[in-house]
Amino acid sequence: MGDGDESIEEAVAARRERLRALKAAQQLLNTPDDDGETTREDEDKEAENLNMKFRNYLPHDKQLQEGKLAPPVLPQFDDPVAVAPPVSEKNEDPFLNIAPKKPNWDLRRDVQKKLDKLERRTQKAIYKLMEEQEKEKQSTEENSGNIAEDGN
């Protein structure tokens, strides 16, 4: 416990010294100076020693141009979005498929069987028409051939 008491006493002594130093500094600041001219000279010297820093402005005065700061260098980093290739997933969001892709998709689905039957019938009808045209052609050729033989 003797060591603890000594450290507390040392801390108290150090605090007293700091308080005395603060009081002395405060008294120096509060006491008015008799020489008003010295403060003006000090202010002029401070104004001459004033360092101006320009970041975005380039002054025309050559003395002030010395205070122009170099533009800051931004750190380079890799964009994690650009580096990683996009993951292609076959799982589509079900909310994207709410609206139909074409407005008549349900009509096509319902009528598709009927359209298939009609397509088959149409193909058969076209085939029959072609056969009839071929028969007519052949009959006209036979008739023209018979007429030509009769004419000789």
Contacts in CASP RR format, 6 or more apart in sequence:
PFRMAT RR
TARGET T0000
AUTHOR 0000-0000-0000
METHOD contacts of the structure
MODEL  1
MGDGDESIEEAVAARRERLRALKAAQQLLNTPDDDGETTREDEDKEAENL
NMKFRNYLPHDKQLQEGKLAPPVLPQFDDPVAVAPPVSEKNEDPFLNIAP
KKPNWDLRRDVQKKLDKLERRTQKAIYKLMEEQEKEKQSTEENSGNIAED
GN
33 39 0 8 1.000
51 67 0 8 1.000
52 64 0 8 1.000
52 67 0 8 1.000
53 67 0 8 1.000
53 69 0 8 1.000
54 64 0 8 1.000
54 67 0 8 1.000
54 68 0 8 1.000
54 69 0 8 1.000
55 69 0 8 1.000
55 71 0 8 1.000
58 65 0 8 1.000
58 68 0 8 1.000
59 65 0 8 1.000
59 68 0 8 1.000
100 106 0 8 1.000
END
